[in-house]
């Protein structure tokens, strides 16, 4: 009996080894967080860990990572093996890369480290981790060359030895090099641990068994995905939406046609030509958004591996906003990918009404402050993505003030922010009434007000839904739009950018989310509780819900 046959006949062993791989990526991710230096990684956990088989197919990704990070991971092993013949890769090597057009990445701050795992003299697996390096502040976004240092997959460590000249070249092109040095070393440590753990697993079960288990896991995920797709009614489903961002004067029209046939599904996107702004999406990021959306709608418990990709076809116009070509700028691609999820949920609402949500806040709402900290004399870059409303579901209200869909980062505690940067948080609150009305209510957005303490602090805002509102479903009302407010005397924001001086305040308001079902069908007692808690304005209760406030 060969290993593959044994695996198909021993699902318990497959499950055990699948859980072991999941444990490896979880431990790798935790090691990176605990060893990191920057607040964006050690506090906000803006990082992801994964394991690939020898062919570059993902076997496991940590649950604490961001779904969008798959777009910066899924192409890099293929690019490494294309550039470097198998015989030229040695045990102890580690590759580094971030470039969306030549390195399999999706935007430049997401730097990936990849290490081969050798067993019996052969590459048997790859371990990889990604960390978002919040470094490249005060940059333009007309094209990719303005957005940071482009790194194709190259060897950072050769046979266990750090290539110091390359390391110094990378650090020289960073604005906060002391953070980058420490964070990159944390990434190196995380990969070394993962190589050790995978090797220990092979020592217990054997190389051939691990390889066969990888194949069995991919096949199992494919079977489960196909079975879930087959439950979706066959048909052609369409949806369109508008997308805005501070960099562009006009809104963009985006659309998707979803075709379900048996156990396969196809996504055909409509998008305008790529723009001279940061919101273009490379194909890897688009694919990551589609795979996430499909998983959430057909079977959220499917193991996140490359087997899920097999029944899926994805197309988008070349050199468009959703499938851009070099040298398009891509730093803000997360905003656009959030809208991709909305498109898919909107399109499939008719087919799987119990699985979809109304539109969530539809943005990643990245705020960037950068400048020289007078306390240290060092340049600083503070990045945070602020949550918003989550769309209402068939049987549950949307959550308030959370990260949704393609992003999964944590809140940066105010205490850490004010300790690390010359900034003061004056307000951090939910926005009353910002959730869309419905039988189930949309989640509320967030207001965050930050006061600047130093001179000439650059402020940059990435967001969306300032010109439109997150839509509701099946009679639910839309949520409130996003916005930004400045204190009197502050330099006005132009295309998302301004320069702030001591005492200036900026308030970022994230969008709420859409409601689900007619508001008139909401339990009157729940409506009165919502009023008491400030979730629904009293003056809106009679008109929207037909309920007399107590």
N, C-alpha and C positions, 0 to 999 in steps of 0.2 A: 504494500500500500504506500503510495507516494505521499509527500507532505501535504499537497493541496487536497487530496482525497481525504486524508485524515482530518484536516481542518473542517471540511464540509460536514464530516460526521461527528465532530466534537465541538459543537457551538459553545460549550462551557469554556473550553480552552481559548477559543477566539475572544470570548467576552473578557476573560481574565487578562489576556494580553492587550486587548483594547483598553481596558482600565489601567493597565500598567503604563501604556503609552500616554494616556491622559494624565496620569500622575507625574510622569516625567516633564511634560510641558507645564503643568501647574507649578511644580517645584522650580523649574527654570524661570518662570515668570516671577515667582516670589523672591528668588535669589536676586534677580535684576532689580526689583523694587527695593529690597532691603540694602543692596549695595550701592544704589544710585546716589548721586549728589544733588541733582537739580530738583526743584519742587515739582516740575512737570512730570517727573518719573516717580520720585519717591513718595510724593503726596497725591498727585492726580492719577498715577498709574497709567500714563499714556504710553503703553507698551504692550507687546504681544509676543508669545512664544509658540513655536510649532515644531513638529517632526515630519519629515518627508521620507518617502522611500528612495531607493537608489535612482529611480527614474524621475524624481522630482514631483511625485504626486503626494499631496498633503495627506498625512494619516491622522493627525491630531492637532488641534489648536486650543490654547487655554481659554477657559470660559470667561476669565476676567479681562481678556483683551478686547479690542474694538473690532467689530465685524469688518469695518472698512480697511483695517490693516491687512486683511487677506489680499487686497489689491497691491500691496507692497511686498508681499511674500510669494505669491503664486507663480511669478515669472522668473524669479532670480536664479533658482537652481538650473532651470533650462538654459538661461543665459551663461551661467558658469560653465556648464558642460559643453555648450557650444563653443566657448572661447578657449577652454582648456581641455585637451584630450585626457582621457582617464589616466593614462600613464604619467601625465605631468602633475597630477594632484597627489600630495603626500599626506601621510598621517601627521596630524598636528597642524595642518594648514587651516586658516580661517580667512574667508573672503568678506569684503565690505562693499556695499553698494547702496545707491539711493536713486539713480537716474530713471525717470519714467520712460524714456525713449530708448535707452541702450542698456538698462539694467534691470528691467522688470519691476521697478518701483511704481509709486503713484504720485508722490510729491517729495520734494527734496528734504524737508525736515525729518522724514521717516527714514532713518539709517538702519540698514539691515546687516547683521553679521551672520554668516553661514559657515558651518563646519562639517566636514565629512566624518562619518563614523566608519572606520575600517574594522572588518572582522575577517579573519583568515586571509588577510592580504587584499581584500576587495572592499570597495565602497558599498556598504549595505544600507546606509541611511544618511540623511542629512539632518542636522539640528539647526534651527535658525531662531533668532530673536530680533525684534524691531523695537526701537525706541524713538519717540518723537523728540528731537533736539530743538527746544525752543531757543533759537539762537539768532536767526537771520532777521533782525529787526530793521526798521527804517529802510525797506527795500521797495523797489517798483515791481509791478506785475504786468508789464506789457508783453513780456516773453520770458521764457525759461531762464535765460542768461542773467536776468535781474534777481532771480529768486534765491540764489545761494550757490553753493559749490556742487557741481554735478560729479558724481562718482560712479563710473561704470564698475561692474564687479571685478575687483582686483584683490590680490593677496595682501592682507594686512599682517597676517602671521604666517611665516614659512617654517614648517617643521618645528613648531613650538616657539620660534623666535619672532618677537615683534619687529616689524620692518620700521625702524625708528624714523627713517627719512620720510616715508609715506605718512606716518603718524604726524610728524611735524608739519608736513605740507597741508594736511587736513586742518590741523589746529590753527595754522597761520591764516586760514581763510574763514575762521569763525570769529564772531564778535565777543563771545564769552568763552574763551578757550579753556579756562580752568574748570568750568562746568563740563565741557565736552571731553576733556581728558579723563575726568573721573567717571563720567557716564559711559564712555566707550570701554573703559576698563571693567566696569560693572557688566557690560554686555559680554565681554570676553570671558569673564568668570562664569556667567550664566551658561554660556555654550560649553565651557569645559565641564561643568557639572553634568549637563545633559549627555555629553559624550560618555562620561563615566557611568551614568545611570543606564544608558542604553547598552553599554558593554557588559555591565553587571547582569542585565536582563538576559542578554545572549548567553552569558556564562551559565545561567540557570536552565534555559530552555533550548539553546542551540541556535546557530545562525539560520539554518534552513527552516526551522519552525517559526522564527520571527518573520522571515520573508513570506512564508506561506500565510501566516496570520495577517500580514498586511494586505495581501491579495484578497483574503477572505473578508476582511473588514470593508474594503472598497466594494466588493461584490454585494455584501450584505446591505450597505448603505444604498447602493444602486437599486437593489430589489425593493427595499423599503420606500425609496423615493418614487419609483415607478408605481408601486401599489397605491401610494398616497395620491399621485397625480391622476391615476385612473379613477379615483372617486370624484374628481372635479368634472362636472358636466362638459362634454365636448362642445366646442363652440369657438367663436371669435369674439373677443372682448376688447373694447377700446376705451381710452381715456386721455384727456388732455388737461394741461394745467399751465399756469403762468409762473415764471421764475424771475425774481428781481434780486439785485445785489447792489451795494453802495457804489461799486466801481462803474456800473453801467447806467446810462441815462434812460435806457428803454428796457422794457420787460422782454423776456424771451419766451417763446411758445415751445413747449415740450409735449410729446405725446408718445403713447405706446399702444401697439396692437398685440394682444396675447392670444395665441392660438393653441387650444388644447385638443389633442387627438390621441385618444387611448391613454397610453402611459408615457407620452412625451408632451413637452410644452415648448413653445417658441415665443420669444419676445422680440418684436421688431419696433425699434424706437425711431421717432421723428424728432429732429433737432436742427436748429439753424447752424450755419458755418461757425467754426471756432472764433472766439472773440479776443480782443486785445485786453484781456483781464484775467484774473487768476482762477476763474471758475470753470475752466475747461476740464474735461475728464478723459483720462487715458483708458484704454480698453480694460486693463486689469481692474481699475476701480469700478468701472461699469459692471463688470462681471461679478465683483464682490457684492455690489448692491443688489444685483438680481438674485444671486444665490442666497443671500440673507433673506430677501423678501419671500422667495419661494419656500424656504425652510420654515419661516414663521407662519405661512398660510397653510401648508399641507401637512407638516409634522414637525413641530418644534423640538421634539426629542431625538430626531435623527442625529447620529454622530456626525460632527462637522469634519468631513474628509472629502477627497476628490471624487468619491463614488457618487455624490450628490450631483455632480456636474454632468454626468453622462447622458441623462435624458433631456438635457436643456440645450436649446439653440438660441443664440443671442446675436442680433444684428443691429447696426446703427450706421448712419451715413459717415463715410470717411471724412476726416478733416472737419468734423462737426464738434459742437460743444460736448456731445456725449461720446465721441470717439476721435479725439483730437490727434493732430500730427505735429511733429517738431517744427518750429520751436515754441509751441503754445505754452503759455503760463498755466500752471496747474495747482498753485499753492492752496487755493480755496475750493478744491474739488469736493470737499466734504459737504459744502452747502448744496451743491448740485446733486450729489448722490442722495442726500436726504429727500430731494424732490423725486428722484427715481423711485424710491420706496412708495411715496404718495401716489405716483402714477400707477404702480402695480396694484396697490391696495384699491385704488379707485376703479381700475379696470376689472378686477376680479370680485368686486363687492357683490355683483349680481350672482356670480357663480358660487361663492362661499361666504355668504353674509354673516355666518356665525364666527368666522375666523378673522375677518378684517377689522381694522379700526378706522374711525374717521381720521381726517388729516391731523397729524400732530403738528408741533410748532414749525416744522418744515425748514429748520435751519440747524447749523452747528454753533452759531453765534460766538465766533472767536473774537476775543478782545486782546489787543496787544499794546502794552506800554513798554517803551524802551528809552534809554538815555543814560546819563552818567549819575551814579549814586554818589552824592557829595560825602556820604559817611565813609565810603571806602575808596573813592576815586576810580572805581571800576565801572565799566559799561554793564548795564543789566538789561535783560529782556524778560518781561513777565507776560506769559500767555495763559489764558484760561478760556475754556469753552463753557458757556453758561447754559444751563438747562432751560426747559420751557414746558409747555403743556403737552401731555400725551393724549392722543385721540381716544374718544369714548368707544367702548365695545358693546356688543349685544347685551351682555348682562352686567357690565361693570362700568363705573365712571372712569374717565381717564385720570391718570395720576398727575399730581401737581408738581411743577418745578423739577423735572427729571431730565436726564439725558435719554434720548430716544433713538431707536433704529440703529443707524450706522456708527454712532459714537457710544462709548461705554466708559468714559473717564469719570473719575471721582471729583467731588467738590474739593477745592483747595481751601483748607481752613483759614478763616480770617486771621487768626493768630500767626500762622505761618506766612501768609502774604505780607502782613505788616512788619514782620521781623525781617524778611528777606529783601523787601523793596521799599523805596521811599513813597509809599502810597498808604492811604487810610480809607477803609471801607466805612462809609457813613450810614448806608442803608443796604439791607439784604432781605428782601421780603417778597411774598407772593403778591401778585396784582389782583386785587379783588375784582370779581366779575369778568375776568378775561377768558374764562372757559365758555365754550359754546353751549347754549341751552339744548336740552334734549331729554328723551326718556332716561338715557344715561348721559351725564354731563361731561363735557370736555375738560381736560386739565387746565390749570391756571399757569400763566407765565410768571416770570421773575423780574423784579426791578432790583438792579444793583447800582449803587452810587459810590463812586470812588473819587477821593480828593487827592490831588497831586501835591507833593511836598517839595520837589526839586524843579529847577528851571529846564526849559526846552525838552520836555518829555514828549516823545512822539507817540501818538495814539492812532491805532488802526482798528477798524471794525469790519469783521466779516459776518454778515448775517443775511437773512432773507425774510420774506413775508412782511416787509414794510409797506408794500403797495397792494398786497392782496391779503385775504384772510384765510386761515385754514378751514377748509370746507367740512360741513357736516354730512351725515349719511342718513338716508331713509327718513327725511323730515327733520333731522337735527340741524341746529343753527351753527354758523361758523364761529370760530374763536376770534379773539381780538388780534390785531396786527402787532408787529414789532415796532420799536422806535428807539430813538436816542435823544437825550436832552443834555444841554450844556448850561453851566451857570452863567450868570450875566457877566459880560466882558471877555469871555473865553473866545478864542479864535474859532470861527465857524468851521464845521466839518465840510470838506469838499471831497466827494467820491470816497467816503469812508475814512479820510485822513485829516488830522489836525495836529497842531503842536500846542501843548498845554504848559502853563506857568504855575508857580506856587499858589495854592489856594483855589485853582480851577477845579471844578467838579464836572464829572461826566456820569450821566445816568443811562444805563442800558436797560431797555425794556424788551424782554423776549416775548414771542407770540404765545397766545393760548392755544387751544386745540378745539376741533370740531365736536359737536354733540352727535348722538346716535338716536334716531327715532324721534317721533313727535314729542315736544315738551309737554303737551297736554296729557300724555300718558305717564308722566312721572308721579310717583307716590306723593300726595300732598304733604304728608308728614316729613318726607325727605326734603321737599322744597322748603318748608319752614325751617328745618335744621340748616339747610344751605344758607338761608337768609341770616340766621343767627350767627353763623360762622363767617359771614362776609363773603361767601362764595358767589352769591347771586345778589345784586342790588335789589332792595325792596321795591323800588319803582318799576322794576322789570318783571316782577312776579305776576301781577295781574295780567299784563299784556302777553307774556310768553307762556305762562303756565296755567292761567285761569284760576289761580289760588289766592285767597285772601291771606296776607301775612298776619301772623298773630301779634 
